[in-house]
Amino acid sequence: MGTTHVAIVLDRSGSMETCRQATISGFNEYVGEIRRTAEREEVPTRVTLTTFNGDVTVHYVDEPLARLKRLSYRTYVPGGNTAMLDAVGETIDRLQPLDAEDDTFLVCVISDGLENASRRYSYADIAERIQQLTATERWTFTYLGANQDLSVISRQLAIPVGNVAAYDADPTGTSDAWIRHSASTARYFEERAVESPRGAFYREEEE
C-alpha cells in the first residue's frame, strides 16, 4: 500500500469570522478523526495544510500525521478576501511532484464564500488540472461550501457533484459540516485500507 496524502485547503477570509469558533472546533475534531482512522486502518498518511484569504499560506506540505496540529484563536484569524483558486493551485503545485504510482491524494477545500482575489489561477486553469489528476483514479477532490451554488462550483472546478456538499454559514451549520466531512473522510480511509476509494465522497447524504 502506498501513502495517502491528505491536503486541507481552508478558507480564512473575513466572512469566516461569524463561524470562527465552530471552524476551529470542527477542524480539531477532524484532526482527531484522521489520526484515529489512519492508525486503525493502518494507512500510511501524510498531511498538508493551506489556508487562504486574499493571500495563500502553506503551513506545511507532506508532513507526518503528527504534524497536523489543532487550530486555536491565535492560529486561525479570519480577515480579507477569498483567493480560493490560488490556494488550490498552490497546493497542487506542492503535491504533484510527490505523486507515486501507489499513492492516493485527498484534497479537501472548505470555503464559505465566492472566489474574489486570485491572481495566479483561473477557474479554467484549476478545472483542467483537477480533471487530469482525477482521471488517474488516485486523486480525489472535495468541496465543502456555504453561500454558493455548488452545482456551479462543481462545473467550474470539474469536481464531481457527489464530492461537493453545502452547509449553512452559521455555527451550527459549520459544526454539522465538519461532522459530515469527518465521517466521509473516515470512510475514504476504510476503503483505502482494502482498495482504491471509489464512489461519491459525500454519498451518504444522497442515500
N, C-alpha and C positions, 0 to 999 in steps of 0.2 A: 504493500500500500504506500502510495506517495503521500506527500504533505498536503493538508488542507490549509489554504491561505484565506483568512477572514479579514476583509477590509471594511471598516466603518467610515462612512463619509457623512459627517454630522453638521447640520445647519447650526450656526451660532449668530445669525443675523438678529437685528433688533426686535423683530416680531416674536422671537422665541422667549423674550423676557416674561411674557404672561404665563408661560408654562415652564419656566426655568427649573423650579424645584422638581416638578414631575419628570422633566427630561433627565435631570441628574439622577433621581431615584430609579427611573426606568433603565437608564444606561447602566447603572451599578448593578441592578438585578440581572441585566443581560450579560454583564461581565461574569457574574457568578454562574449563570446558566451555561455559557460557553465552556467555562472551566470544568464544571461538573460533567457535562455531556461528553466533552472531548476525552476526559480521563476515563469515564465509564466505558465508552465505546472504543477506547484505545486508538484514537485517531491522532496522528501527529499533526500539530496545529501551530501555525504562525499567525501573527496579528499585525495589522496596520491601522493607524487612526489618522484621519484627516478631518479637520474642521474648517468651516468657511463662513465668512460674511462677505464684505467687499474684497477681502484678501483670503488667500488659502494658506493654511498652516498644516504641514505634515508633521505630526508629533513623533511618530516612529513608523518604520517600514520593516515588515517581515521579521518581527522580533519574536522571541519565545513567548508562550502564552502568559507566563508570569509578568511580562512587561505590560500587559493590559491592565491599567490602573483605574481605580474608581475616580469619578468626577466629583468636584466639590464647588461651592460658591466661589472659591478662589480661582479654580482652574477652568470653570465654564462661565464666561461672562458674555452674554449676548450684546450685540450692537452692530449697526451698519447695514449694508445691503446684502445681496444674495448672489454670489459668484459660484453657483452650483456647477455649471458646466466646466469651469476651470478646475474645480475641486475633483470632479470625476476624471477629467483628462489627466491631471497631475497624478492621481492615484494609479491610473492605468499605466502611465509612463514609468512609475516606480516599480510596479509589479510585473509588467510584461517581460522584462529581461530575466526574471526568475522562473519563468514558465518551464516546467519539465514535463515529460510525457505522462507520468503517472500522477501528477499533481492536479488538484482542483482548486478553484478560486470562487469565493463567495464575496461579492461586492455589494454592500448594503448602503443605500442612500436614504437619509432621513431629512425631510425638509418641510417647513410649514408655509412656504411662500414661493412665488414665481421667480425664476431667474431674472436678474436685472443688472448684473455687474460684471459678467465675464468679459475678459479682454483677449484671451488666447484661443478659445474654442467656441465653435458654434454648435447648435443642435445637430446639424448635418455631420459635423466632424465626429461628435461623440456617438451618434447613432451608427455611423459606418464602423467605428471601432467596436462598439458593442455587438453589432451583427457578426463581425468577423470572429470575435472571441467566443460568442455564444455558439457559433457553428462548430466549434471544436468539441462541444458537449462536455467540456470540463470547466467552463466559466459560467457562473450564474450571477445575474444582476437583478437586484430587487430595489423597489422604490416605495417608501412609506411616506405619504404626503398629506398635507392639510391645505385647505383654501385653494385647491387646484382641481381642474377637470382631469382626472387621472387617465381617462380614455385618450385625451390629447397628449398627455405626458408619455403614455405607452407608445403612441405612434411617433412622437417626436424623438424619443430616445431608443426606439426599437427594442424596448423591454416587453416581453410577453405580458398580456393583460393579467394572467394568473400570478405574475410576480410583482404586481403593483397593488397597493391597498391604501384606502383613505382612512383618515382619523379626524376627530374634532379637535381643533386647536385650543383646547382648554385643559386644565389639569387632569380632569377625569378621562377625557378622550386621549390625552397623551399617555397617561398611565396604562390605559387599556391597549393602546397601540404597541407599547413596548412588551406587554404581556403576550400579545398576539405574535409579535416578531420573535420573541424568545422561544415560543412553542414551535414556530416554523423552523427556526434555526436548529432546535434540538432534533426535530425530525430529519432535517438535512444531514446532521451528523450520524444519526442512526442509520440512514440509508447509505451514507458514505462508508460505514463500517462493513457493509456487505456487498455494495455495488456502487456504481456511479449514481448520484442523486438524479431523480427524474420527476417529471410532472410539475404542476404549478407550485411555486413556493408557498403561496398563501391558500392552497387549495381547500383547506378545511373550512374556510369561510364560505365556500361555494357548495359544500356538501349539505 
